[in-house]
């Protein structure tokens, strides 16, 4: 990790305690666990963005019109 960057992150005391305990139990560093969690969230974001791109050409539905349509059809 020679090209790692340092950052200061402030945790709620109970979250920090949980991280320290999990790090000790799993023999990992807090940094490793935080990096893994951030990577997972970024991967989810990338998947979401890909889906948005795939659906970019779909027609949009106005919310108000949709709700009115549900009322007309007796669904609500």
N, C-alpha and C positions, 0 to 999 in steps of 0.2 A: 504494500500500500504506500509506496514511496510518493505517488502523485496525489495522495489524499489531501483534502482541504479541511481545515479546522473551522468549526462553528460552535457558537455557544447556544445551547438550548436549555430552556428553563422548564422543568417538569413540576407538576403538582407533587408534593412530598409523598403521597401514597403511591402515585404512579412510579416515582423514582425508586421507592422501596421495592415495589413489585418487579421493576426492571433489574434491580441489583440481585434480588433473590433468584429470579429466573436465570440471570447470567451465571450465578454461582452454581445452580442446579444443572444447567446445560453446558457448563464450561465454555461459555462464549462471553465476549465483551458486550457491554451495552452498545457500543458503536456498531458492532456487527449486527446486533438485533435491530437497531434503529435503521441502519442502512437497508437491511432486508425488508423492513416494513415500508420504508419510503419507496423502494423499488417496486414493491407489490402495488402500492397505491398508484404510482406513475404508470405501471403496466395496465391497470384498470382504466386509467384516464386515456391511454393510447387506444385501448379497445373501444371505449366509448366514442372517441373521436373518429375512429374508423367506421363505426356504425353510422354516425352522423353523416359522414362522407357518402356512404352507400345509399343513404336515404335522402340525399340532398334534392333529388329530382321528384320526390313524392309530393303530391298536392298537400297543401296545408288545410287544416280544418279549423274554422273559427270556433272557439269554445262556446260563445253565446249561442251561435247557430246550432251547435251540437246538442247543447242542453235543451234548447227549444224543440229540436227534433225528438229527443227522448220523451219530452212531455207530450208532444203530439201523438206519439206512438204508444203512450200509456206506460212507458217503462219507469217513469218516476212521477 
